[in-house]
Amino acid sequence: MSINAGYEISKKDIETTVKYLKSKNLPHSVEDAKKYLGFTANLAHVLAHQIVDDEQSGKIKKVKTN
């Protein structure tokens, strides 16, 4: 199952997320885990774009990747 380009949800991701949600006393069905993973993948994508925008505008120093 694909959330967005570059990230494919695995069965292990879902199982681990169900356990995490359960440990936090949150709804923890498979569907809840898929929604949570989708939300976090989307959030990471948006934040990555914000970092690039901030680097290009000079708001922050360029992040070294190597």
Protein Blocks (a to p, Z undefined) as FASTA:
>chain_A
ZZbghiacdfklmmmmmmmmmmnopafbfklmmmmmmmmmmmmmmmmmmmmmmmmnomac
cddfZZ
